[in-house]
Amino acid sequence: MNIATGSAPTAAVNPAKARVTRLGRSDRSAVGLWFWEIDRVLLLLVAVLISIGLIAVAAASPASAHRYSDVGFTLSPLHYFWRQLLWVCVGVPVMIGVSMMPQQLARRLALLMASFFFVCLAAVPLIGFERNGATRWIGVGISQFQPSEFLKPFYVVFVAWLLSLKANDNSLPVLPISGAVTAVIAGLLMMQPDFGQTIIFCSIWFAMVMITGLSWRAVGILAGIGGVGITAAYLFYPVATQRINNFLFQSGDTYQTDSAHATITAGGLFGTGPGGGEMKFRLPEAHTDYIFSVIGEEFGLVACLAIAGLFLAMAIRVFVKLLDEDDPFLILAAAGLITQFTTQAMINMAVNIGIAPSKGMTLPFISYGGSSLIALCAGFGLLLAFTRKNPYLTRSPYVVKWSGR
């Protein structure tokens, strides 16, 4: 008892306890708001994928280090693992930082970045450098980056913003404008050449315009254009001709796909165990394009199915959340971003198990790569930002409906 005042003494505040309790629902700080508004299930799923990626790169690194040591480089067995760990330490803060942005700020930043990386993509034929027979990278000092990897998530936001304008003004020609932009990007990619990324961009655009609502006539026209495009690519684009012929008629060099199929099936259901794989040393890009096969050999087909399940769970989670969303832009942006991740994952898995021609496509969040991982983290940060929900706000009674079917 305080004799002077007659009041009880005030208990000392424990700073550590105060920091722990700050993340209560009443906390209105930036971190507190982010913690309660973010979709923590999506955050957990991507954290699991990134963790699996580190384990997989560690498993594939000795094979890739051995392969590149044969051509004049001396690399430690875990060279690619340590580099991937560095990229994770860069990419995860980028993802968290982007996810903390207000949705309007995230959209504006994405539109700005879309313009910047589109210019970079257009500059690749002029200032890019060649690697493995393709010109896809731009050098920045001692490092380099691939503009198409960074452009993908920001392109999604651009197309979502453009298509969402139709909800306010049905007369705007947003469909042909977005299609023309996509065609220009596809042309630039095919010049590199990068047939796999071309398919990704076109698939994202098609999925997003389908979400806006199209008549069966419009769907038929777009399907016809797609069929004509694939036929023309097969007839006049040597890269597509070679890969399709190798896949359908087993003509030419099928070493990559044959090695991938042999590797992914070598481990059976439960794999040979970490570090026990031998077939992975035959793979040309064990740490990037064919890391799914390395996982199959060392951790088994069960692990491969679990990874596919994680991507499926991520897609289901996003689309279920969108059932309660009213904003056309948020619907399109979130749907487009998850389409990007899952489509790229499906293509990589299909190539590894031999049901699709080789395309040089990485497995999102799992394959080795600085440009790829940082760009994916930025894109997933946008997805987290666009799916944030204030738990105290109820749904608006005013539902924006699509028009102009």
N, C-alpha and C positions, 0 to 999 in steps of 0.2 A: 504494500500500500504506500502510495506517495503521500508523505506527511503534509507537505505544503499544499497540495491540491485535493487530497482525499480520494484520488482516483487510482485505479489499478495500474501497474506499470505496463507499458506497451511491449508486446513480444517482439523480439528482433526478427527481421525478415530474412529468411534464408535465400540468398541470391540464386543458388542452384535450383531450389524448389520453385522460385518465381519464374525462372526461365522455362522450366518444364510445364508449368501451368499456363504459360502465356498462349499456348496453342489451343486453349479452350474455345468453345464456340462464340464466346463474347469478345475474343481478341479481334480487333479491327485493324491490326497492322497488315502490311503487304504480305508478309509470310503467312500470317494467320488466315487472311482471306483466301490466299492461294491454296492453303492446305485443306480448307473446308469446301472450296468450290471445285477443286480439280477432281477429275475422275481417277480415283486412286487404284481402281482395278486396271484401267489402261496403263497407268504408270507402272504397276506391278508387272503386267505382262511384258512390257517393253524392257523392263529391268531384267527379267528372266531371260529374254532373248539376247540381250547384250552380254549377260553372264555366260550363257551357252556359247556365244560367239567367241569369248575369250578362251574358253576351254577348247573349242574346236580349232581355233587358230594355233593354240599351243600344240594340239595334236598334229596339225598339218604343217607346222613350221619346219620341222626337221626335213621333211620331204622336199619342200620348196627351197630351203637353204642348201640342201645337197644338190638339187638340180642346178641352181644358179652358181654354186661353187664350181660346178663342172665347166662353166663357160668363163672362168677367169676371176670369179669373186670368191672370197673366203668369208663365209657367214657363219655365225654361231647357230647351233640347232634351234634356239628360241629367239632368233633375230626378229622374226615377224610378230611373235607374241609380244615382245617388249614394245615394239613400235605400235602395235594395236592397242596396248594398254595406254600408251601416250595419247593416242587419238581418242580413246574412251574418256580420258581425263579432260580432253578439250570438248568433246561432243556432248557429254552429259550436262555440263554447265550451260552450254548453248541451248539445249533442249529445255532446261529448267527456266532459264532466263526468258526465252521466247514464250513459254507457257504462262509466265506471270504477267505478260502484257495484256492490257485491256483489248477487247476484241477489235475495236475500231483501229487502234494503234497497230495491232498485229496485221490487219488487212492492209493498211497504208504502207507499212514496212514491206510486206510481201509484194505489193504492186511495184514498189520502187526497186526491189531486188529482182523482180521478173524482168523489168526493163534493162537493168544492168547486165544480168547474165544472158539475156537475149543478144545484146550487143557483143558480149564476150563470145557467144556461140558463133555469131556471124564473123567474128574476127579470127576464129580458129584456122580457116584456110590460109589466112595471111600471115599470122604470127605463131601458129601452133607448131608443135614438133611431133615427129613420128615415133611411134613405139609399137613393135610387133606388127608392122605393116599398116597401122592406122594412125591418122592425125586427129587426136581428140583432146590433147592437153595443151595448156598454156603455162609457160614457165613464169614464176614469180620469185626472183632471187634464186635461192638454192632449192626451192620447192616448186611444185606444179599443182595445178588443179584441173578438173574436168568440168567445163561449164555446163554440159548437159545434165550432170548429176545435180548440180545446185539449181538449175533452172526448173527441174521437175516439180518440186513442191510449190514454188512460187508461180509457176505456170498454172497449176491447179487453182490457186487463189484468184489469179487473173481471170481465168475462164469462169469461175464461180461468180465473181463480181459482175462480169459482162452478162452472163446468162440471167442473173438475178434482176437485172434492169428491166427485163421483159415483164416482170410482175407489176411494175409501175406504168410501163408504156408498151403496149402490145405491138405497136407499129415499128419499134426499133429492130433493125436487121441483125440481131445479135448472133443468130445461128450462122449465117454466112460469114460474118466477121470473124467469129471464133474459129470457124472451119478454115478460113484463109490463113489465119495466124498459125494454126496447127500444120497446115500444108507447107508453109514457109519453113517452120521448124523441122518438119520431116525432110524437106529438101536439103537443108543444111546438114542434118544428121547423116543422110545417105551419101553426102559428099565425103564424109570422114574416112571410111564408111562405118556406120553404126546401125545396122539393120535392127538389132534388138531394141535399142532405145527408141527407134522410130515406131516400132510396134507398141511400146509402152505409151508413148505420147498419144498415138491414135486411139488406143484402147481407153485411155483415161477420158479423152474428149467424147468418144462415143457413149461411154457410160454416163457421163454428166449430162449430155443432151437428152439421153433417154429418160433421166430422172425429171427433167423439166416437163416432159409430157409431149409425145409426138404421135401423129396419126400413123396408121399402118402404112399408108402410102409413103410418108416420109421415111419410115423405117425401111421399107423396101428399097427406096431410092438410095439411102445411105448404105444398105447392105450390097446393093449393086455396084455402087462406087467402090466399096471396099474390095469386092471380088475382082473388079477391073484393075484396081491398084495392085493387088497381089499377083494377078496374072501378068501385068506389065512388068512388075519387079522380077518375076521369074524369067520373062523373055528378054528383058533389056538390062537387068541389073546383075552383073556377074557374081557379086557376093551372094545374093539370094539364090541365083541359079545353082551355084556350087553347093550351098548348104542344103537346099531342098533335094537336089539330086543325090547327095551323100546320104540323106535321111531316107528317102523313098526307095532309091534304087541301089543303095550300098555301093555307089560308084565313087571313085576317088579315095581320098584319105579319110578313113573313119576311125583313126587311132584314138582320138580324144573320146568320142562317144563309147567306143568299145572298152576303153580303159576305165571310164567312169562306171559303166554298167558292171564290169568285173569287180571293181573296187567296192561298190555299194552292196553287192551281194556276197562279198567274201566273208563278212562278219556274221552272217546268219541273223537270228532274231536278237541276240544280246551282245554281239560284237566280240572282238578279240581282246578288248580291254585297252585302257589308255596306253599309248605307245607301242601296242602290239601289232599294229597294222604293217603289212609289207607291200600290199598292192598299191598303196598311196604313193609310193616312190615312182610309179609309172605315170602318174597324172602330170599333165603339163602345167596346170595352175591349181595345185592342191589347196592353196590357202585362199583362193578367190572364187573362180567360177565353179570349181568342183569340190568345194568344201563339204557339200551335202553328202558326197560319196565317201569322204573321209569319216564323217560322222557315222555313216552306215557301217563302215568296216570296223571301226574301233568301239562303237557304242551300240551297234545293232539297228535293225529295222524298227525296233520298238522306239528307239530314240528319234528316228526319222519321223515316225508317225506322231510322236509327241510334239515335235517342232511344227509339223503341219497343223496339229490341233491348236497350238498356241496362236498361229496366224488366223485360223478359223475363229477362235474365241475372240480375238481382237476385232475381227470384222463384225461378228454378231453383236458384240458389245456396242460398237459404234452405231450400227443401224437400229438397234433397239432404242438407244438414247435418242435417235433422230425421230422416232415415232411421236415424241412429245415436243418437237421443235417446230416453231412457226416461221422463223426467219428463212426466206428462200436462200439467201447467201450462205448462212451457216449450214443449211442442209447440203447444199452443193459442195461447199468447201470441205466439210467433214467427209462426205461420201467420196469425193474425188481423191482426197488424201489417202483414205483407207484402201481405195481401189488401186492407187499407185503401189502401196506396200504389198498388198496381197497378190496383185497381178505379177509384179516382179518376182515375188516368192514362188508363185506357181510355175512361172516360166523356168526359173532356175531348177526347181525340183523336177519338172518334166524333162529337162535336158539331161539331168543326172541319172534319171531312171530309164532314159532312152525312148521316150514317147514324143519328143520334140527335137528338131534340129538344133545343133549347137549355135548359141547366139552371143556368147561372152557376157552373160548376165550374172551379177553377183546376188547372193542371198542376203536380203536386208537385215541389218544389225548383227549378222553372223560372219559374213565374209570379211576378209582383211581389206582395208583401204581407207585412206585418210579422207579424200574428197567424198567418197560414198558415205562413210559413217557420219561425218559432220553434216552433210546435206540431209541425210535421213533423220538425224537428231533435230535439225532445224525444222524439217517437215513435221516430225512427230510433236515438236513443241507447238507448232501451229495447230495441229489436231487437238492437243490438250487445251489450248487457248480457246478454240472454237467450240469445244464441248463442255467448257466450264459452266456450272450452274450455281446460282445463289440459292442455298437451301431455304432461305426465308421468303423468297418471292414465289408467288403462285403463278400459274400459267396465265398468260394474257387471254382474255375472252375474244380478242380480235384475231382471227386466223387469216393469214394471207393465203389466198388461193392462186394456183397457177392458172394462167389464161392463155389462149391462143394455141389450142391443141392443133 
